[in-house]
Amino acid sequence: MRIPEKGRSRAEVMALLEAAGAGDLPWREGKTFAYVYEGGRDVEEVAKAAYMRFLTENALDPTVYPSLLRFETEIVAMAISHLRGDSGCVGNFTSGGTESCLLAVKAARDHARRERGIAEPHMVLPVTAHACFQKAAHYFDMDMTLVPVDPETFKVRPEAMAEAIRPETILLVGSACQYAHGVIDPIADLGRLALERNLLLHVDGCIGAFLLPYFRRLGAPVPDFDFAVPGVTSISMDFHKYAYAPKGASVILYRSKALRRHQIFTAATWTGYSVINPTIQSTKSGGPLAATWALLHYLGDEGYLRFADRTLRATRAIAEAIRANPHVRLLAEPESSLIAFAADDFSVFPIVDLMRRKGWFVQPQLGYMGSRANIHLSIDQSTLDLVPEFLPDLAEAIESARTSSSARLPDEMARMLGGLRPEDMTPETFGRLMAAAGTRDGLPEGTTTINLMLDAMKPEVAGLVMTEFFNELYVPPRDPEAVPQ
């Protein structure tokens, strides 16, 4: 496929874009229970206007665009205040939770190398910690220990974290809240452990840290998780979730500049301009910064508290309906805006496709690392108005899944998939698996079969399958004209 020989009109291009998005989820209807957070059309319009005003400004060099430096430092100041930090706290704006967490790990690694002389650092995290911490270990060539969590509460036990600590351990990780089940790790206990062992403690608050202080103010029993906890040395928090900023908006916060210093990359040993990167990105649009700053001023504390109240009420209503359904159960009592529910007698995976046909998106989660296969719901403030419509559809989908013949794999196939080893994953095996899943090219029509198959495999084998699938999925389109003659 080549660059088009001639350009098209703006109207033609916009029409092509609209056509391309025709199959996407209609997220503005409030029916998407993951990935998207809907603040309303007025919030979207303010965010887009601010984003576009600073779209082409480059946050690489604050001396050229001091406006972006102002936005960043003021956003960080508001985040620090929101999470009860003091005047010594600092931070930076990032492209998302993954970058924020990567930076926390990078800072901990470099701090340990310089201050403690640890050449091969190690970190300890619960199996429920976001996978981006495993990504950080992979990227930064660090060792890690994954600690099992309580099978009933899905919270990590501090004593289990303590047992995993080694002489080369530099960092502990806790979540507030963890994504999979919506519960908060015992951060106060982890803080005491970190102080006792002279370790850094990062709290991943990417999805929960902005909302939880509002839930506390609304009377919900939210435990301390932020800088009010002695021992917490860094926190990540996203604005593109419950602060309703456009995607690409997060912060990484540190208790001190002394620790944050180890996050920064500089390079003077080349012949070009001075490279000083506080975060992973170098060139970056000012759009996300401006949009986040604008929304914080547009909605204000009062507006966010109102949204939080709606989110809390919607979460409680849906959780109560799941408790009342005799065929499913909550995996854990939700402590934030996230719900996970499972079934003991049938597979919940058909629920995803059944709800999709009704216009809803609910997220499947595989039964790995001590958790059952389940359905995840990220509740939003816009959900509150749709609860009367959502709950009957969900109850119907649960009943259909319970009696569905597609809700389980044949025993022979399940045994075969469970017996696969990483070394068995040849191109031929992968091809057969994709054929069995009903997808040879592109995205599958439904997700039930492929999720049942992945759930039957060992996690390390399923990981290889997913790698191969995405390696095949992201292939440039071909046409005869694209082949050089």
Secondary structure as GFF3:
##gff-version 3
##sequence-region A 1 485
A	DSSP	alpha_helix	10	20	.	.	.	ID=ss1
A	DSSP	three_ten_helix	21	23	.	.	.	ID=ss2
A	DSSP	three_ten_helix	27	29	.	.	.	ID=ss3
A	DSSP	alpha_helix	41	53	.	.	.	ID=ss4
A	DSSP	alpha_helix	66	82	.	.	.	ID=ss5
A	DSSP	beta_strand	90	94	.	.	.	ID=ss6
A	DSSP	alpha_helix	97	115	.	.	.	ID=ss7
A	DSSP	beta_strand	122	126	.	.	.	ID=ss8
A	DSSP	alpha_helix	132	139	.	.	.	ID=ss9
A	DSSP	beta_strand	143	147	.	.	.	ID=ss10
A	DSSP	alpha_helix	158	164	.	.	.	ID=ss11
A	DSSP	beta_strand	169	175	.	.	.	ID=ss12
A	DSSP	alpha_helix	187	197	.	.	.	ID=ss13
A	DSSP	beta_strand	200	204	.	.	.	ID=ss14
A	DSSP	alpha_helix	212	217	.	.	.	ID=ss15
A	DSSP	beta_strand	234	238	.	.	.	ID=ss16
A	DSSP	beta_strand	250	254	.	.	.	ID=ss17
A	DSSP	alpha_helix	257	260	.	.	.	ID=ss18
A	DSSP	three_ten_helix	261	263	.	.	.	ID=ss19
A	DSSP	beta_strand	265	267	.	.	.	ID=ss20
A	DSSP	beta_strand	275	277	.	.	.	ID=ss21
A	DSSP	alpha_helix	287	324	.	.	.	ID=ss22
A	DSSP	beta_strand	329	330	.	.	.	ID=ss23
A	DSSP	beta_strand	338	342	.	.	.	ID=ss24
A	DSSP	alpha_helix	349	357	.	.	.	ID=ss25
A	DSSP	beta_strand	363	365	.	.	.	ID=ss26
A	DSSP	beta_strand	374	378	.	.	.	ID=ss27
A	DSSP	three_ten_helix	381	386	.	.	.	ID=ss28
A	DSSP	alpha_helix	387	402	.	.	.	ID=ss29
A	DSSP	alpha_helix	411	418	.	.	.	ID=ss30
A	DSSP	three_ten_helix	422	424	.	.	.	ID=ss31
A	DSSP	alpha_helix	427	437	.	.	.	ID=ss32
A	DSSP	alpha_helix	448	456	.	.	.	ID=ss33
A	DSSP	alpha_helix	459	473	.	.	.	ID=ss34
A	DSSP	three_ten_helix	480	482	.	.	.	ID=ss35
###
